[in-house]
Amino acid sequence: MEQDWTTAPLSPKRAAMLTFAVKLTRTPAEMNDADVEALRSAGFSDRDILDIVEVVGYYAYANRIADGLGIEIESWNPD
């Protein structure tokens, strides 16, 4: 899964969550109602969706802070 989550044996619910998270990370301006509906259809509640968006947003924020400050990746973290 670490190399390519799209080929991992994931449940449809988990795959929907990761598809959403990747889109929100890579192309946030392209998010729309259909993306949220896809999560609802996969079985996520509105609270679940809020949690997913908050976690994805927090990681984007934290990574930009680290990048902006020139913080290097720890040696234990593979590229």
N, C-alpha and C positions, 0 to 999 in steps of 0.2 A: 504494500500500500504506500510506503514511503516513496517509492520510485514513480509509481503511476497509479493513483487511486482509481482511475477509470477502468482499470482491468482487474481490480480487486473484487472478491466475492462479497459485495456489500448488499444489504437489504435495499429495496427501492426507496424506503424512507430515508436512510442514511445517504444514498446517492443523490436524492433530491436536495438534501441539506447541503451537501458538498458542492453540487452544481450551483446552487444559490450563492454560497459563500465565495466561490471562485468568480462568479459574475460580479458580485458586489465589490470584490477586491480589485479585479482587473478593469471593469468598465462600469463604475458606479452610476454614471450619468445615463446609462442604458437600462437601469432597473425600471420595472413598471408593475402594474397591478397583476399581470399574468405571472410574474415571478413569485409574488406572495401567494397567489391562488394555487400555484404548483405545490407550495409547501402545505397549504391547507388540504389539498387533495391527497397529499402523501400522509396526512394524519397529524400534522402539527397544529397546535392551538395558537391563537393569537399571542398568548404569553410566550410560548415556545419561539415563535417567530421574532418577537421582540428580543428575547435572549440571544438568538442567533445573530441578529443584526448588531446588538451591543457587543458581543464577543468579537465579531469580524471587525467592527469599527474600532474597538479598543486595540486590537492587534495592529491594524493599519496605523493608528495614532502612535502607538509605542514604537513601531518600527521606523516611522518617520522621525520621531524624536531621536532615536538612536543613530539613524543615518545622518541626521542634521548635525549631531554632535560628534560624528566621526567615531562612534563606538565600534570597536572591532568585535567580530564573532568570537565567542569563547572557543578554545582549542578542542573541547569535547564535542562541539556541534559540527557535524559534517556539512559540507557545502551542498 
